[in-house]
Amino acid sequence: MHNLILFDDDIRTQLLPLTYTRPVAEIRIGILTIKEKWEKWLGVSASYITQDYLSTKYPMQVAEVNWVVNASVLPTARLSNIIADLELNEAILLDGELIATKLDDAALRNLLEEKDIDQIKGYELEESDVRRITQLADLTRYNKEELISDHDMICSDRKSIAIPSHVRVTERSSIFIEPGARLGHCILNATDGPIYIGADAQIHDGAILQGCVSIGAHSKVKMAARISGPTTIGPVCSVGGEISRSILMGYSNKGHDGYLGDSVLGEWCNLGADTNNSNLKNNYAEVRLWNYAEERFVPTGEQFVGLFMGDHSKCGINTMWNTGTVVGVSANVYGGGYQKNFVPSFSWGGPPSGLRTYKLEKSLEVAEIVMARRNLELGKLDRSILSAVYERSAAYRSWEKESS
């Protein structure tokens, strides 16, 4: 029996703050996380090679025979077949970077200890064979392809529950609804791509879904919400207002009027009523985005880029976000006027008074209350991870240095 291990490489730093609190493979794009995609394509369970402070919650499992795959790579049928056909000690590369290899347990241990592996054979792939997430903007860039791919994989050879007669439907064959979902008097238009509605999700009266769209299990789309694709709403979210070309990874709320576009929210985020983000500069120029690896704003190659927010971050009512904004983990932002384009983790406040530190114990207390509302516990492992992020992100809270 083969074993699958998904490893983080240097790309992980490019994907902060989302990867502060999870391995790369736990990022959701399309309907599924990257880990869930690989498990379905290769038919095995996956574990992780990730940062030490994450590895207790996300451990590695080793077997006699192991596929070791770069977690930033999105699976396809062709690439999955190439990996499935690898022989022991064979590897596939892209421009010299490891994409996947097949190793026995001894060779894997040598790799982890940075020892030489005897007789390993490497083969270069064509660039067209590999699609990787190498920057935050890639998540929204590739979300449509992943929504379509995941929809085809999940829904093939399965039958959707019946769509109630009071729902207005276009392209019924491209709509899949899991058991337990409840639909009010809403509009489902799959002309531009499929629509997937997860188990026990709720679509309330007046809501409009225009594909490609995925609504995760136990999520709620509130009255008169307008969601246009490609958009992913992960599990246990509550959404309202207008959302376009965005990803909510799970357990996050944008429950009120306001606009969210070309954006990605981690888990346990909350946007206050009438929060709006800009996703296009007034001069229509290419958008730059804060990059943790380079510690500066770098070009994204995209004209439409919105808000990228790490886990457990929140903003107050009427918050305005600039085009191309990155907010770290566990930030609590409010205040009049546009917020800064980069808000460090564990920040508190906003204009005009500026930012100060959101103390760790207070932030953990709030996270515990928020998770309890979903009948979940902020356990020791989660506390340890957030504590590690607090320490690792301190260098970006410049006001702490100024006051010391």
Buried (B, 14 or more C-beta within 10 A) or exposed (E): EBBBBBBBBEBBEBBBBBBBBBBBBBBBBBBBBBBBBBBBBBEBEBBBBBBEBBBEBBEBEBBEBBBBBBBBBBBBEEBBEBBEEBEBBBBBBBEEBBBBBBBBEEBBEBBBEEEEBEEBEEEEBEEEBBBBBEBBBBBBBBBBBBBBBBBEBBBEEEEBBEBEEEBEBBBEEBBBBBEBBEBBBBBBBBEBBBBBBBBBBBBBEBBBBBBBBBBBBBBBBBEBBBBBBBBBBBBBBBBBBBBBBBBBBBBBBBBBBBBBBBBBBBBBBBBBBBBBBBBBBEEEEEBBBBBBBEEEBBBBEBBBBBBBBBBBBBBBEBBBBBBBBBBBBBBBBBBEEBBBBBBBBBBBBBBEEEBBBBEBEBBBEBBBEBBEEEEBEBEEEBBBBBBBBBEBBBEBBEBBEEEE
